[in-house]
């Protein structure tokens, strides 16, 4: 059978090459904001664009991701286990950390040299100290998901000369590394203004992790907050505010959902004799908790 003119004139469709992106982050099994945002972005790129997505982890070996991950997203577990440091006495932490950091650099360099990504993204964890020196050929991007003031502030608000000096030296070193990145991504124009030393800053807001077709009926006298039980989230300020509210409105409840050590907040709750306060564990189904509440509180 002879081909028609239309068939003979058809040109083959040539697709552009896949863009390979490698994300570096500690783990995905923790129900945190960074984990949710990374999962949302990775899923979208893998499912909707011409992207080949890899996520390289240092921790959480054998633990499944907290949030549903597309089968098109590939996980590479480097198995450094920095989480082991939390179980060690102080005198052991430094030498073990330095050893693990050397192993991490070697394994990450080997993985990137094998993958040959077009773009490598650091979520500004331990690899930020060396990632721009790796010679795998990829563009190096840094992403920061908190503002500068709350980024590794050593979780203390009291004055401590040694700690403040260390923090200043550490920030100076960090800025030096950030200047070497091809791009440094922050969440807002306000965040951009917090980095006057840098000329490579771009603003990309976080995506919405989910959309809801339903809304709270606002009938429940419940206030909800969510985040890690850590100083940066400002829950101490929230509890102080609740101490002024709970006695005036005894039929209302405050529920906080998160992961981490609750001890500080339990102490504050006892100190201020807080009523109807519930320090909950993290939950992957926050949408349901939003629906059950009438007010959602974010501390800035």
C-alpha positions as CSV (number, residue, x, y, z in Angstrom):
1,X,0.0,0.0,0.0
2,X,1.4,3.4,-1.0
3,X,1.6,6.1,1.6
4,X,-0.5,9.2,1.1
5,X,1.1,12.6,0.7
6,X,-0.1,13.5,4.3
7,X,1.6,10.4,5.7
8,X,4.8,10.9,3.8
9,X,5.1,14.6,4.9
10,X,4.7,13.8,8.6
11,X,7.9,14.7,10.6
12,X,8.9,12.7,13.7
13,X,8.2,14.4,17.0
14,X,11.5,15.2,18.8
15,X,11.0,15.7,22.5
16,X,13.4,17.9,24.4
17,X,15.8,16.1,26.7
18,X,14.6,15.4,30.2
19,X,15.8,17.9,32.8
20,X,17.2,16.0,35.7
21,X,16.9,17.5,39.2
22,X,18.4,16.2,42.4
23,X,17.1,17.4,45.7
24,X,19.2,17.0,48.9
25,X,17.4,16.7,52.2
26,X,17.8,14.7,55.4
27,X,14.6,12.6,55.2
28,X,11.0,12.4,54.1
29,X,9.4,10.3,56.9
30,X,8.9,13.2,59.3
31,X,5.5,15.0,59.0
32,X,7.0,18.5,58.6
33,X,6.4,21.5,56.4
34,X,9.6,21.1,54.4
35,X,8.9,17.4,53.7
36,X,5.4,18.3,52.6
37,X,6.5,21.1,50.3
38,X,9.3,19.0,48.7
39,X,6.9,16.1,48.1
40,X,4.4,18.4,46.5
41,X,6.9,20.0,44.2
42,X,8.6,16.7,43.3
43,X,5.3,15.1,42.5
44,X,4.2,18.0,40.3
45,X,7.4,18.2,38.3
46,X,7.6,14.4,37.8
47,X,4.0,14.0,36.8
48,X,3.4,17.2,34.7
49,X,6.7,18.3,33.2
50,X,9.7,17.0,31.3
51,X,11.6,16.3,34.5
52,X,13.5,13.4,36.0
53,X,13.3,13.9,39.7
54,X,15.6,12.4,42.4
55,X,15.6,12.9,46.1
56,X,18.8,12.1,48.0
57,X,18.4,11.4,51.7
58,X,20.9,11.0,54.6
59,X,18.5,9.7,57.2
60,X,15.4,7.6,57.7
61,X,16.6,4.4,56.0
62,X,13.7,1.9,55.8
63,X,11.1,4.4,56.8
64,X,8.4,5.2,54.2
65,X,7.7,8.9,53.2
66,X,5.1,10.5,55.4
67,X,3.4,12.1,52.4
68,X,2.4,10.2,49.2
69,X,5.2,10.3,46.7
70,X,4.8,9.8,43.0
71,X,6.3,6.5,41.7
72,X,8.1,8.6,39.1
73,X,10.2,10.2,41.9
74,X,13.3,8.2,42.6
75,X,14.7,8.0,46.2
76,X,18.4,7.5,46.8
77,X,19.2,6.7,50.4
78,X,22.8,7.6,51.3
79,X,22.4,6.2,54.8
80,X,24.6,8.6,56.8
81,X,22.3,8.6,59.9
82,X,23.0,12.0,61.3
83,X,20.1,11.3,63.7
84,X,22.5,9.1,65.7
85,X,24.1,12.4,67.0
86,X,21.0,13.1,69.1
87,X,21.7,9.9,71.2
88,X,25.4,10.7,71.8
89,X,27.0,12.6,74.8
90,X,28.2,16.1,74.0
91,X,31.9,15.1,74.0
92,X,31.3,12.5,71.2
93,X,29.0,14.6,69.0
94,X,31.8,16.7,67.3
95,X,34.1,13.9,66.2
96,X,31.2,11.7,65.0
97,X,29.6,14.6,63.2
98,X,32.9,15.5,61.4
99,X,33.3,11.8,60.4
100,X,29.7,11.6,59.1
101,X,30.1,14.9,57.2
102,X,33.2,13.5,55.4
103,X,31.3,10.3,54.5
104,X,28.3,12.4,53.3
105,X,30.5,14.5,51.1
106,X,32.1,11.5,49.5
107,X,28.8,9.6,49.0
108,X,26.9,12.7,47.7
109,X,29.8,13.5,45.3
110,X,29.7,9.9,44.0
111,X,25.9,9.9,43.6
112,X,25.8,13.2,41.7
113,X,28.7,12.2,39.5
114,X,26.7,9.0,38.6
115,X,23.4,10.8,38.1
116,X,24.8,13.8,36.3
117,X,21.8,16.1,37.2
118,X,21.3,19.4,35.4
119,X,20.3,21.0,38.7
120,X,21.1,20.1,42.3
121,X,19.0,21.6,45.0
122,X,20.1,21.9,48.6
123,X,17.5,22.5,51.2
124,X,20.3,24.2,53.2
125,X,21.1,21.4,55.5
126,X,24.6,19.8,56.0
127,X,25.5,19.8,52.3
128,X,25.4,23.5,52.0
129,X,29.0,23.7,53.4
130,X,30.5,21.9,50.5
131,X,27.9,21.4,47.7
132,X,29.3,24.2,45.5
133,X,32.7,22.6,45.4
134,X,31.4,19.3,44.0
135,X,32.4,18.9,40.3
136,X,29.4,17.0,38.9
137,X,28.6,19.8,36.4
138,X,25.1,20.7,37.8
139,X,23.8,24.1,38.6
140,X,23.7,24.5,42.4
141,X,20.5,25.9,44.0
142,X,19.8,26.6,47.6
143,X,16.2,26.7,49.1
144,X,15.4,28.2,52.4
145,X,12.0,27.5,53.9
146,X,12.2,29.8,57.0
147,X,13.2,33.4,57.4
148,X,16.7,34.4,58.2
149,X,16.0,35.3,61.9
150,X,14.7,31.8,62.6
151,X,17.2,29.8,60.6
152,X,19.4,27.8,63.0
153,X,19.2,30.3,65.8
154,X,20.3,27.6,68.2
155,X,16.8,27.6,69.7
156,X,17.6,30.0,72.5
157,X,16.3,33.4,73.3
158,X,18.5,34.2,76.3
159,X,21.7,36.1,76.0
160,X,24.9,34.0,75.8
161,X,28.1,35.6,74.6
162,X,29.7,32.4,73.4
163,X,26.6,31.2,71.6
164,X,26.1,34.7,70.0
165,X,29.8,34.7,68.9
166,X,29.5,31.2,67.4
167,X,26.2,32.2,65.7
168,X,27.8,35.3,64.1
169,X,30.8,33.2,62.8
170,X,28.5,30.5,61.5
171,X,26.3,33.0,59.7
172,X,29.3,34.7,58.1
173,X,30.5,31.3,56.8
174,X,27.0,30.5,55.6
175,X,26.7,33.8,53.6
176,X,30.1,32.9,52.0
177,X,28.7,29.6,50.8
178,X,25.4,31.1,49.6
179,X,27.2,33.6,47.4
180,X,28.7,30.7,45.5
181,X,25.3,29.2,44.6
182,X,23.9,29.8,41.1
183,X,20.6,30.8,42.7
184,X,19.3,31.1,46.3
185,X,15.5,30.8,46.7
186,X,13.5,32.3,49.5
187,X,9.7,32.4,50.1
188,X,8.9,36.1,50.0
189,X,10.1,39.6,49.1
190,X,10.4,40.2,52.8
191,X,12.7,37.2,53.1
192,X,14.8,38.5,50.1
193,X,15.3,41.8,51.9
194,X,16.8,39.9,54.9
195,X,19.8,38.9,52.7
196,X,21.3,42.2,51.6
197,X,24.8,40.6,51.1
198,X,23.5,38.4,48.3
199,X,22.9,39.3,44.6
200,X,21.6,35.8,43.6
201,X,18.3,35.7,45.5
202,X,15.1,34.6,43.8
203,X,11.6,34.5,45.4
204,X,9.4,31.4,44.9
205,X,6.5,31.0,47.3
206,X,5.6,27.6,48.6
207,X,2.9,25.7,46.7
208,X,-0.4,24.8,48.2
209,X,-0.1,21.1,49.4
210,X,-3.8,20.5,48.9
211,X,-7.0,22.1,47.9
212,X,-10.3,21.6,49.6
213,X,-13.8,21.7,48.2
214,X,-15.3,22.0,51.6
215,X,-15.0,24.5,54.4
216,X,-15.2,24.6,58.2
217,X,-18.7,25.4,59.3
218,X,-17.1,27.6,62.1
219,X,-19.4,26.0,64.7
220,X,-16.6,24.3,66.8
221,X,-15.0,26.5,69.4
222,X,-11.6,25.2,68.5
223,X,-8.4,27.1,67.6
224,X,-5.7,25.1,65.7
225,X,-2.0,25.7,65.2
226,X,0.6,23.4,63.6
227,X,4.3,23.0,63.4
228,X,7.4,21.5,65.1
229,X,7.6,22.0,68.8
230,X,10.6,24.3,68.5
231,X,11.4,27.9,69.4
232,X,11.2,29.1,65.8
233,X,7.5,28.3,65.6
234,X,6.6,30.8,68.4
235,X,4.4,28.5,70.4
236,X,5.6,30.0,73.6
237,X,4.1,33.3,72.4
238,X,0.9,31.5,71.5
239,X,0.6,29.9,74.9
240,X,1.2,33.3,76.6
241,X,-1.7,34.7,74.5
242,X,-3.8,31.7,75.4
243,X,-3.2,32.4,79.1
244,X,-5.1,35.7,78.6
245,X,-7.9,34.0,76.6
246,X,-8.7,30.7,78.2
247,X,-10.2,32.0,81.4
248,X,-12.4,34.6,79.6
249,X,-13.6,32.0,77.1
250,X,-13.6,28.6,78.9
251,X,-15.7,26.9,76.2
252,X,-12.9,27.3,73.6
253,X,-10.0,24.9,73.0
254,X,-6.5,25.3,71.6
255,X,-5.0,22.4,69.8
256,X,-1.4,22.4,68.6
257,X,-0.2,19.6,66.2
258,X,3.4,18.9,65.7
259,X,6.5,16.7,66.2
260,X,9.2,17.2,68.7
261,X,9.9,17.7,72.4
262,X,6.8,19.2,74.1
263,X,8.5,19.6,77.5
264,X,9.0,23.4,77.3
265,X,5.4,23.9,76.4
266,X,4.1,21.5,79.1
267,X,6.1,23.5,81.6
268,X,4.6,26.8,80.4
269,X,1.1,25.2,80.5
270,X,1.7,24.4,84.1
271,X,3.2,27.7,85.0
272,X,0.2,29.7,83.5
273,X,-2.4,27.0,84.5
274,X,-3.6,26.8,81.0
275,X,-7.1,25.3,80.5
276,X,-8.3,23.5,77.4
277,X,-4.8,23.3,75.8
278,X,-4.1,20.1,73.8
279,X,-0.5,19.5,72.7
280,X,-1.1,16.9,70.0
281,X,1.3,14.8,68.0
282,X,1.8,15.4,64.3
283,X,-0.8,14.1,61.9
284,X,-0.7,13.6,58.2
285,X,-4.4,14.6,57.9
286,X,-4.2,18.3,58.8
287,X,-7.0,19.1,56.4
288,X,-9.4,17.2,58.7
289,X,-8.1,19.2,61.7
290,X,-8.6,22.5,59.8
291,X,-12.2,21.5,59.0
292,X,-12.8,20.8,62.7
293,X,-11.6,24.3,63.7
294,X,-12.9,27.8,63.5
295,X,-9.6,29.6,63.8
296,X,-6.1,28.7,62.5
297,X,-3.2,30.5,64.1
298,X,0.2,31.3,62.6
299,X,2.9,33.0,64.6
300,X,5.1,35.4,62.7
